[in-house]
Amino acid sequence: MRYSIFSVQDHYPGGARTVPEFYAETIAMAEAAERLGYDTVFLAEHHFHEYGVIPDPAVMLAALAQRTRRIRLGTAISNLVFRHPATVAESYAMVDVLSGGRLVLGVGSGYLKHEFAGFQIPPEEKRQRFDEALGLVRRLLAGERVSHAGQFFKLEEVALNLRPLQQPTPPIYIAILSKEGAYFIGRQGSRLQTVPYASLTSLAQVAELEAEYRRGLAEGGHVGMDDDVVHMFHCHVAETDAAARRGAAEAFELYVETRLYAYKRRYDDVLASGLGLFGSVETVAETLVALHGMGVRHVSLLQNFGNLAHERMLRSMRLFAEEVMPRVRRRIAKEVSA
């Protein structure tokens, strides 16, 4: 199993933490994740609302590249609808170079109404814009000199003046918010990012989503990997389930209240569905072992939600790395040898 860190970067102007302080905490979080052995730090892109305060993840990832040495640096997601694909390709090629080849590029089309309004882009165009942009980003990152006359973008003999270190391109993941899309992404041979909390109603459905993706891969003639799907879960680990509730429930409720245009699942709702990693070391380990049995091999953990105190979040990260990870590894090894 791979374990990563994910941050939406939700900010609360009425709270005590300023945006500069939040950015400093993000850098500290990435440094801690590297020390603790996490695989990747993923950051979200959002605009025009405190829903998320990183409008350009490439800038923050470039900063993190200078403060870390091993951990991979990723987006979840970079929105391809709001920028020219040549700009996206240039920016993330730079991140890959500055990080020594550690970029993981998650891409998507967005869903927040105020963002489309702010950029004056009709939401009904997003799928076509995304598909066209993604094709161009792939070609540009691969070093092609591109001429293209499409519905939304035009390029004439354009090539990047730098190449990413990872060849032919850094790994590119496509995000979905409905399980129906997993089959089609698998069929085209693409990697997948999912947020089960947002698209499923029970933990058991993760197995269905994985199966649909694998079916698409097989029917498309593609070979699967142990890192071709990343599932993102809210997480808080404490000594007991009750301590986890005391530490995280209030922050999670605040987070839920600020989720725009989304179904609001409360702390108890997430516990009932199984679509969160909240609780004691044993409780969280049991869920991860179950996920492994469903075919999950990479889990990304959203731990700094809802203005949660930085030290409390770091303690959860440490408990997960030092106690949950080894416990899951032992359980999986035992099951394999049985």
Secondary structure, 3 states (H helix, E strand, C coil): CEEEEEECCCCCCCCCCCHHHHHHHHHHHHHHHHHHCCCEEEECCCCCCCCCCCCCHHHHHHHHHHHCCCCEEEEEEEECCCCCHHHHHHHHHHHHHHCCCCEEEEEECCCCHHHHHHHCCCHHHHHHHHHHHHHHHHHHHCCCCEEEECCCCEEEEECCCCCCCCCCCCCEEEEECCCCHHHHHHHCCCEEEECHHHHCCCCHHHHHHHHHHHHHHHHCCCCCCCCCEEEEEEEEEECCHHHHHHHHHHHHHHHHHCCCCCCCCCHHHHHHHCCCEEEEHHHHHHHHHHHHHCCCCEEEEECCCCCCCHHHHHHHHHHHHHHHHHHHHHHHHHHHHC
